[in-house]
Amino acid sequence: MSDQRGTSGSGEQPKVERPSAEVERPAGATRMPGAPRDSYTKLPTGPVGVEPVVASGPADTAGMPAVQWAPDDGPGAEDNTRLAPWALLAAIVALCASWFVGWGIPLAIVAVVAAIMSLRRPVESRAIALWALILGLTATIYSLGWLIWAGMQFERLG
């Protein structure tokens, strides 16, 4: 029966060989923590390849050729969507609604938020975005005025 160190029961100690010449200790380097004085000094790692990793799978599982995915080297797609005209349209509708009722306030708030977002985008027309912001804030104030007036009328009735 052998003991836990892998040696036979005769009591002899395992033989530890010195490191090969490939393992060198750089001048002025400290020894690795927990290692004996004459042990290895370099970590057991190898060079890491810099080749791109290509994921591959079954080439023809459903009778279709394999799809080759490659990074897009072309110019990025331009963002041609415009938010400022929509903000201006929402602000105008909210302003017209706020002249008659106070329930246009959600649309006025949407117009203000959209106008602020369009002011932060470089592709938007700043003039349209500023008009949308001003009209949206005006619609918000008018709608709040209607809602405050309606609240005071309910107070008189109750």
Secondary structure as UniProt FT lines:
FT   TURN            4..5
FT   TURN            9..10
FT   TURN            21..22
FT   TURN            27..28
FT   TURN            33..34
FT   TURN            37..38
FT   HELIX           84..98
FT   TURN            99..100
FT   TURN            103..104
FT   HELIX           105..119
FT   TURN            122..123
FT   HELIX           126..157
//
